[in-house]
Amino acid sequence: MRSDLLIRPERAGDEDAIHDLTVSAFEPMSFSDGSEALIIRALRRSGQLSLSLVAQLDDRIVGHVAFSPVTIDGLHGWFGLGPIAVERAIQRSGTGRALISSGLATLRERGAAGCALIGDPALYSRFGFESDGKLTYENLPTHLVQWMRFFGPAPQGELKFASAFEAGNY
């Protein structure tokens, strides 16, 4: 990671830069349906954007990560990671890693029970995310449904993201 990269909470006035960055970062991704930036706006609008961090380089926002509440059968205090976006020109520079690490540390400090996500196990296992097949999400293969427990029992059952993730709500 660059020493001049600043990780900070989102503040008023960052919304459009976050939106544009997210659109640009996800545009070439084959798995994207183009809803990511709209989901972030919907999370913010509905009060479900629990933690929003940006990576700033000079005066530019070059990265963003969102965390929002999730529900898992019988468990409380869990959050979902995503969307996360990094400016294409600096992807694989440690910016995403810094955003995720800072976000997870903040969630722990706030007393969260854990964090869950849908993503590539090769990437997210480096942070300590795991999948044992007991946490599910719709019809996705369970190895893509990953979690990191901070305290309490390991998650089991159906993972449900904030309502802002549902088509028609963004």
URPEDA-V303426 format. One record per helix or strand. SS is the DSSP state (~ for helix, > for strand). FROM is the first residue (numbers start at 1). LEN is the number of residues. Records with the same first field share a line. If there is no record, write none. Layout:
SS=FROM-LEN, FROM-LEN
This chain:
>=5-5, 49-9, 60-10, 71-2, 75-1, 78-9, 114-5, 130-1, 135-2, 145-5, 157-4
~=15-13, 36-11, 88-3, 95-15, 121-7, 142-3, 163-3
